[in-house]
């Protein structure tokens, strides 16, 4: 069978490896070193490529394809790699099978400011917002109703990091001016939006895949239950949202048709508790999402659908979720009983009985490494998890 290459061995990449394993093809995980969970999965072979990105990474990927001796399917897991592959797609296409939106559309969807303008132009439901390119435009903030969310427009790796990658909530115009000035010094252009009122459990997502011709092949509707940090962070616990499937699928198809989308992607939404309206927070472009495996656990294997589309294997009509499963990124996150879906079982993102090494590596080496007192600090929370201690 035609091999698959998963570029990036993070938790999302591990979910892709386990999803693709159902197809029985050879799977290669590519990352800088073994310090990533997917490198330890029994379902894949690990390949270390030390290059950080750009043309050097492209050369190493081409050499990998030559060594494999096939033209593998390439699946991406990070924004930085999407940018590189999109920029060098002509060089990579003879050696890999992959689908991405047009280069200009990748740049537009990748940039929060450009996406805001695109969404407004195309009539997509997004929060009211303004784009700030220099301090002279700060008075535009006063055209919005607080509270507000301030985000760096550019998600490029030189800008995006743990300190400023997440939106910042501000309660009034004066605070917005101060925080915007500080963020602009680091990040340049900013997108400022009216805050969408609601809890973590009001955040939904649609994971999907389109063919290289733009045909909508499969989708999965999910709901975030816990975010870390709350309201603006990554998915800590999530589940299927079958009750939202009709609405989310309609909005997602509307989006993919209007932008000419190709390949894997996702949209994140939030229900505004004041208006009841479902608004798009942001798209994930050209790569899998952090919680991609929740779809597979519930019966909709999006990475495998993408693989089959790239290898011209007939793709069956997308299935609807068949099981009630919750996905948790780590054992440190506890789900409040009041929002747990009835009858749903909880699956850990790292540890599985049929693929235990990624979990053993992460929990023994990364989260609770020997020789440190992290585990004891965690135990001193007196029964509280880090997610509850923010």
Secondary structure, DSSP 4 states (H G I P E B T S, - for coil): ---EEEE--SHHHHHHHHHHGGGT--EEEEESSS-SGGGG-TTSEEEE----SHHHHHHHHHHHHHHHTS-EEEEE-SHHHHHHHHHTHHHHHTTEE-----HHHHHHHHSHHHHHHHHHHHT--B--EEEESSGGGGGGGGGSPSSEEEEES---TTT--TTTSS-EEESSHHHHHHHHHHHHHHH-SEEEEE-----GGGEEEEEEEE-TT--EEEEEEEEEEEEESTTTSEEEEEEE-GGGHHHHHHHHHHHHHHHT--EEEEEEEEE-TTT--EEEEEEEESS--TTTHHHHHTT--HHHHHHHHHTTPPPPPPPPP-S-EEEES-TT----GGGSPTTPEEEESS-BTTB-HHHHHIIIIIIS-TTSSHHHHHHTTTT--GGG--
